[in-house]
Amino acid sequence: MSRINIVLLVAKTLAKSATGRSRSVCRLSGMLPFLLATSLMANERIPTQTLAPFFNQYCADCHGDGANEGEFELDSLVSDLSDRKTFDAWQLVHDRISSGEMPPEDADKPTAVELQQVLTPLASSLTRAQQAVQTEQGRVTARRLNAIEFQTTLSDLLQTPLDIVDLLPTDAKAEGFTTVGSALNVSSVQMEAYLEAIDAAIDQAVRFTERPVTQTFRLSLLNNSGYMLTYRAQHPALPVIDGMNLYATEAMSNHHALWGQYVVPRTGIYRIKVSAYKINTSDPIALTMRVGGNGHKESLKVKHRLLEHFEIESDRPQIHQWQGELLRGHFLHLYPSELPIYRFPVNKGYQQVNWKGPGVCVQWLEIEGPLVETWPPPGEQILFGGVATKSIEGAKNDDPNEQLHSPPIIPADPKTLPSDWPPGGNTWTPLGGRINRNAKFPAREYSRKRSQVVKQILAGKRKGADPLPDYQKPPHNLPIGSVLPSYGGEPIYQNAEHPGALIRTLALEPTNAKADATRLIQRILPLAFRRPVSDDESARYVKFVHQWLDEGVSFESSMRTGYKAIFTSPQFLYHQSTLPKTIAETEYSDEFALAERLAYFLWCSAPDRELMQLANTGKLSQPKILRQQTERLLSDQRSQRFVQDFLGQWLDLYEIDFTSPDTHLYPEYDAVLHTSMLKESQAFFQHLLANDLPARNLVESDVVTINRRLAEHYQIKGVSGMEPTVVKLPDDSVRGGVLTQASVLKVTANGTNTSPVVRGVWVLERVLAAPSPPPPPGIPAVEPDIRGAVTIRQQLEKHRSASHCASCHAKIDPPGVALESFDPVGRYRDHYRILDPAKAELRKQDHTIRYNEGLPVDPSYQLADGKSFKDIRELKQILANDERAIARMLVDRLLVYSTGATTSFADRATIERIVDSATANQFGVRSLVHELIQSELFHSR
């Protein structure tokens, strides 16, 4: 049966057994997106007669008596606010007058009394119109879980770190957020995706196998096929007696990053230790560890994922550790990602031996896992706990790392050999342990002889040197870092293969299928619906599963269908706080709605037991208790989800991978810098939130939260380590605040060029909460001159000369021009870079600088109100002076994100009261979050 047919059958079955309120649930699941998408204003009118004298005196010359400057004519506006377009036009009139933008500078200006006489009645009418609609229809359109919320909700419910978000369609946005109900529709495609994702979630949560055995392997690249055999002469790596020297990042070939002899055998938690030290440099080097596939063209059977950037600071061995989840079939990759791309030319001898460039020596890697605390895993216990199982005859999961339980037995036979070996002779040749200081062999003969000897030793047919001796012990005593005195013949492991899907060795065999189904359904429903569930409501889902069992469907398939019915129902898919009370009417339903809204705001997931218990007693909404719970949620590790998700949407940080910087123009950009950018923004906001620092720091701050790599990028000295740390800025620094963070500067550029228009629009929308209207039709975009002959500033000045462009660009261009001091990777610049055509065809491993210095950057400009600034420093000071405006902007963005509704005119007075409440704490970010949660807007449906 197809997935969509299952959905229809679920709806049909539940509808048959539903009465009254439950039938509205079924109707709602199909009609909700359409019924709640429309919104009509109440029958409120603008008092035009009261306002007419003002408009006649100050507005008519440009917007009355047939004049329609800016294509806006007051005479055509009607007073009836029931029409959405009419309401928006009157709101625009209010905002233009209130901001001082109208009347314009060259016209007569009204007095403060006159302004109040027009703004007060106008605002009152607009507010009453929207309040009437909100009273009748609710403030928030029904809001379903977005993709991230769907994944985190199921992950927390099943106590399993799920990876299903990519199976769901991309969520639509409103005002930059994917949490706004009016943008989150449901279609048949969406329902199909939900069913596929639920199947995947159950698959990831259950195992139905015996408890896995925890294994520990210490791996060496000296017995790794990729390093010791494949492309050995070209690898940017050198075998030494205690490990492998790595001289380049992995970009040329993942063979010199892949630990191919080991594959993750089971999905679970693993602990990895790496022993490494830096060589040929006094600077620290980042050693990057990630997981992915194997092979020259890396397999996509498993998702590639960054694990960690280790900071290699010492020239003596140090052990670094990481712990987290790995997936079955993952292969480990380890490489110094800050070093440039390189591959040694094979026709110039074995140059690695005398290489003096910086690198990292990796001595060994130890992996331990899976680390199992409970078995069966939590997700399996939640979904099928207490159900009897039986062994499946003949079912078995072989150990994909079986070879690692024994010494390696394959002699390395490199495809490419140096002209002779050892270069310059050696004090010891491993053919038989003989001392021969001047021994030199043709490389091919050496490799052949060594392979023969190793094979004989491994087969027990010859006594002699250990196939891979410990060269640091007598009689050799070679110091660590000495070149391995062999080229070929070393015993290696073969590369492991992807183990395929895990085979189930246990099958469900319930002793009383219907009793087990009833117990499991009744247990999971309140967790899924995030509120108490009545017996009647529970009985419908139980009956649904029992019907499948009666038709002879297996217990697991019947339960899966039941779980799909639960996880695709409106009670799970939609935020209960945005549904009519008749849909989920329970005692203290407002309390449960508040618990849900608070949890999804600060944890991106369902409320935990403590929140539910407080809601169940009707105490959560008490101001003191609500404040305590807000503090608890903010102090919990799960609040990192809020920081990441809010910034990902508000600042567009989720788009950071949308473009890749041109490596010829910006060779300094690498994986470590990329990760460091995101960490800075998240750590900075967390710093403001944790310490309740003023919201003005979002625009101008005297500190940054950076690591060593980003400090180098920002030309700030004295910072070490890969984790962000709070660093005090010098007085003349251009950094501080989100506008000059490298992550923001990257997402507002295209990877090659910057555009003041793109960045200016972004600043207006994201930081000033004053979005600009779209350009008139037929107006071409302003594109940077890639030749570098004309600056973007010169192009903008020509563009602004058109009358229909000037008014908007007076607001857009100033912040965009100021940010021209930063290139697409967030580096400060006083000149543009342009590519040198003569160097365009150089090979990748040729590290010649391929760009030239272009025209100078002029970041000075004038704001629409006439204030001038010479650079980004002065612009930030001007913006930060209006601390209240910044606080208001942050509250507005948090309100949209948390409630799922765009802010309306009727919300403005409450937003001002929220800001007022945080005045005593200098508009601290944490204080603003608290006051928002205490407000009536946060509690309203």
NORVENPE-V182756 format. One record per pair of residues at least 24 apart in sequence whose C-alpha atoms are under 6 Angstrom apart, sorted by the first residue. I is the first residue (numbers start at 1). J is the second residue. D is the distance in whole Angstrom. If there is no record, write none. Layout:
BEGIN
i:I j:J d:D
i:I j:J d:D
END
This chain:
BEGIN
i:4 j:192 d:6
i:10 j:565 d:6
i:29 j:570 d:6
i:33 j:185 d:5
i:36 j:141 d:6
i:40 j:82 d:6
i:41 j:82 d:4
i:41 j:129 d:6
i:41 j:133 d:6
i:42 j:82 d:5
i:42 j:129 d:5
i:42 j:132 d:6
i:42 j:133 d:6
i:43 j:82 d:6
i:44 j:81 d:5
i:44 j:129 d:5
i:45 j:79 d:5
i:45 j:80 d:5
i:45 j:81 d:6
i:46 j:79 d:5
i:46 j:125 d:6
i:51 j:118 d:6
i:127 j:906 d:4
i:130 j:906 d:6
i:138 j:941 d:6
i:139 j:941 d:6
i:140 j:578 d:6
i:140 j:901 d:5
i:140 j:941 d:6
i:141 j:181 d:5
i:141 j:182 d:6
i:142 j:181 d:6
i:142 j:578 d:5
i:142 j:579 d:6
i:143 j:181 d:4
i:143 j:574 d:6
i:143 j:575 d:6
i:144 j:573 d:5
i:144 j:574 d:4
i:144 j:575 d:6
i:145 j:573 d:6
i:145 j:574 d:6
i:149 j:604 d:6
i:149 j:605 d:6
i:152 j:605 d:6
i:153 j:605 d:5
i:153 j:606 d:6
i:158 j:379 d:4
i:159 j:378 d:6
i:159 j:379 d:6
i:160 j:205 d:6
i:160 j:379 d:6
i:164 j:197 d:6
i:167 j:197 d:6
i:168 j:193 d:5
i:177 j:649 d:6
i:179 j:897 d:6
i:179 j:900 d:5
i:180 j:900 d:4
i:180 j:901 d:5
i:181 j:900 d:5
i:205 j:379 d:5
i:205 j:380 d:6
i:206 j:380 d:4
i:208 j:504 d:6
i:208 j:506 d:5
i:209 j:504 d:6
i:209 j:505 d:5
i:209 j:506 d:5
i:214 j:369 d:5
i:214 j:370 d:5
i:215 j:368 d:6
i:215 j:369 d:6
i:216 j:367 d:6
i:216 j:368 d:4
i:217 j:366 d:6
i:217 j:367 d:6
i:218 j:365 d:6
i:218 j:366 d:4
i:219 j:364 d:6
i:219 j:365 d:5
i:219 j:366 d:6
i:220 j:364 d:5
i:223 j:492 d:4
i:223 j:493 d:6
i:224 j:492 d:6
i:226 j:255 d:5
i:229 j:412 d:6
i:229 j:413 d:6
i:229 j:414 d:4
i:233 j:346 d:6
i:233 j:416 d:6
i:234 j:343 d:6
i:234 j:344 d:5
i:234 j:346 d:6
i:235 j:343 d:6
i:236 j:343 d:5
i:238 j:352 d:6
i:239 j:484 d:6
i:240 j:481 d:5
i:240 j:482 d:5
i:240 j:483 d:4
i:240 j:484 d:4
i:241 j:482 d:6
i:241 j:484 d:5
i:242 j:363 d:6
i:242 j:480 d:6
i:243 j:362 d:6
i:243 j:363 d:4
i:244 j:361 d:5
i:244 j:362 d:5
i:245 j:360 d:6
i:245 j:361 d:4
i:246 j:359 d:5
i:246 j:360 d:5
i:247 j:359 d:5
i:248 j:339 d:5
i:248 j:340 d:6
i:248 j:341 d:6
i:248 j:342 d:6
i:249 j:335 d:6
i:249 j:336 d:5
i:249 j:337 d:5
i:249 j:339 d:6
i:249 j:341 d:6
i:257 j:333 d:5
i:257 j:334 d:5
i:257 j:335 d:5
i:258 j:333 d:5
i:259 j:332 d:6
i:260 j:495 d:5
i:260 j:496 d:6
i:261 j:493 d:6
i:261 j:495 d:5
i:261 j:496 d:5
i:262 j:496 d:6
i:263 j:329 d:6
i:263 j:330 d:6
i:263 j:331 d:5
i:264 j:328 d:5
i:264 j:329 d:5
i:264 j:330 d:5
i:265 j:328 d:5
i:266 j:328 d:4
i:267 j:326 d:6
i:267 j:327 d:4
i:267 j:328 d:5
i:268 j:325 d:5
i:268 j:326 d:6
i:268 j:370 d:5
i:269 j:324 d:5
i:269 j:325 d:4
i:269 j:370 d:5
i:269 j:371 d:5
i:270 j:323 d:6
i:270 j:324 d:6
i:270 j:368 d:6
i:270 j:369 d:5
i:270 j:370 d:5
i:270 j:371 d:6
i:271 j:322 d:6
i:271 j:323 d:4
i:271 j:367 d:6
i:271 j:368 d:5
i:272 j:321 d:6
i:272 j:322 d:5
i:272 j:366 d:6
i:272 j:367 d:4
i:273 j:320 d:6
i:273 j:321 d:4
i:273 j:365 d:6
i:273 j:366 d:5
i:274 j:319 d:5
i:274 j:320 d:5
i:274 j:364 d:6
i:274 j:365 d:5
i:275 j:318 d:5
i:275 j:319 d:4
i:275 j:363 d:5
i:275 j:364 d:6
i:276 j:317 d:5
i:276 j:318 d:6
i:276 j:361 d:5
i:276 j:362 d:4
i:276 j:363 d:6
i:277 j:314 d:6
i:277 j:315 d:5
i:277 j:316 d:5
i:277 j:317 d:5
i:277 j:360 d:6
i:277 j:361 d:5
i:278 j:315 d:5
i:278 j:359 d:6
i:278 j:360 d:4
i:279 j:358 d:6
i:279 j:359 d:5
i:279 j:360 d:6
i:280 j:358 d:5
i:281 j:358 d:5
i:284 j:312 d:5
i:284 j:313 d:4
i:285 j:311 d:6
i:285 j:312 d:5
i:286 j:310 d:5
i:286 j:311 d:5
i:286 j:312 d:6
i:286 j:336 d:6
i:287 j:335 d:6
i:287 j:336 d:4
i:288 j:334 d:6
i:288 j:335 d:5
i:288 j:336 d:6
i:288 j:337 d:6
i:289 j:333 d:6
i:289 j:334 d:5
i:290 j:333 d:5
i:291 j:330 d:6
i:291 j:331 d:5
i:291 j:332 d:5
i:291 j:333 d:6
i:292 j:330 d:5
i:292 j:331 d:5
i:293 j:331 d:5
i:329 j:498 d:5
i:341 j:845 d:6
i:342 j:845 d:5
i:349 j:418 d:5
i:350 j:418 d:6
i:387 j:510 d:5
i:388 j:509 d:5
i:388 j:510 d:5
i:389 j:507 d:5
i:389 j:508 d:4
i:389 j:509 d:5
i:390 j:506 d:5
i:390 j:507 d:5
i:391 j:505 d:6
i:391 j:506 d:5
i:392 j:505 d:5
i:392 j:506 d:5
i:395 j:505 d:5
i:408 j:491 d:5
i:408 j:492 d:5
i:408 j:493 d:5
i:409 j:491 d:5
i:410 j:491 d:5
i:410 j:492 d:5
i:411 j:451 d:6
i:411 j:489 d:5
i:411 j:490 d:5
i:411 j:491 d:4
i:412 j:488 d:5
i:412 j:489 d:5
i:412 j:490 d:5
i:413 j:488 d:5
i:414 j:488 d:6
i:417 j:443 d:6
i:418 j:443 d:6
i:419 j:443 d:6
i:432 j:464 d:6
i:432 j:465 d:6
i:433 j:465 d:6
i:447 j:488 d:5
i:450 j:489 d:5
i:451 j:489 d:4
i:518 j:542 d:6
i:528 j:572 d:6
i:529 j:571 d:5
i:529 j:572 d:5
i:577 j:941 d:6
i:578 j:941 d:5
i:588 j:618 d:6
i:591 j:615 d:5
i:601 j:898 d:5
i:602 j:639 d:5
i:602 j:642 d:5
i:603 j:638 d:5
i:603 j:639 d:5
i:603 j:641 d:6
i:603 j:642 d:6
i:656 j:747 d:5
i:659 j:751 d:6
i:660 j:751 d:5
i:661 j:751 d:4
i:661 j:752 d:6
i:662 j:751 d:6
i:662 j:752 d:6
i:664 j:850 d:6
i:665 j:851 d:6
i:677 j:742 d:6
i:677 j:743 d:5
i:678 j:743 d:6
i:680 j:705 d:5
i:680 j:706 d:5
i:689 j:925 d:5
i:689 j:926 d:5
i:692 j:924 d:5
i:692 j:925 d:5
i:692 j:926 d:5
i:693 j:924 d:5
i:693 j:925 d:6
i:694 j:922 d:6
i:694 j:923 d:5
i:694 j:924 d:4
i:695 j:887 d:6
i:695 j:923 d:6
i:695 j:924 d:6
i:695 j:925 d:5
i:696 j:880 d:6
i:696 j:883 d:5
i:697 j:737 d:6
i:698 j:737 d:5
i:698 j:738 d:6
i:699 j:737 d:5
i:699 j:880 d:6
i:700 j:736 d:5
i:700 j:737 d:5
i:700 j:876 d:6
i:701 j:736 d:4
i:701 j:737 d:5
i:702 j:729 d:5
i:702 j:736 d:6
i:703 j:727 d:5
i:703 j:728 d:5
i:703 j:729 d:5
i:703 j:736 d:6
i:704 j:736 d:6
i:734 j:873 d:6
i:742 j:826 d:4
i:745 j:826 d:5
i:746 j:824 d:5
i:746 j:825 d:5
i:749 j:824 d:5
i:751 j:824 d:6
i:756 j:813 d:6
i:756 j:816 d:4
i:756 j:817 d:5
i:757 j:813 d:6
i:757 j:816 d:6
i:759 j:816 d:5
i:760 j:812 d:5
i:760 j:813 d:6
i:760 j:815 d:5
i:760 j:816 d:4
i:761 j:812 d:6
i:769 j:889 d:6
i:810 j:864 d:5
i:811 j:864 d:6
i:814 j:861 d:6
i:814 j:863 d:6
i:817 j:859 d:5
i:818 j:859 d:4
i:818 j:871 d:6
i:818 j:872 d:5
i:830 j:856 d:6
i:830 j:857 d:5
i:831 j:855 d:6
i:831 j:856 d:4
i:831 j:857 d:5
END
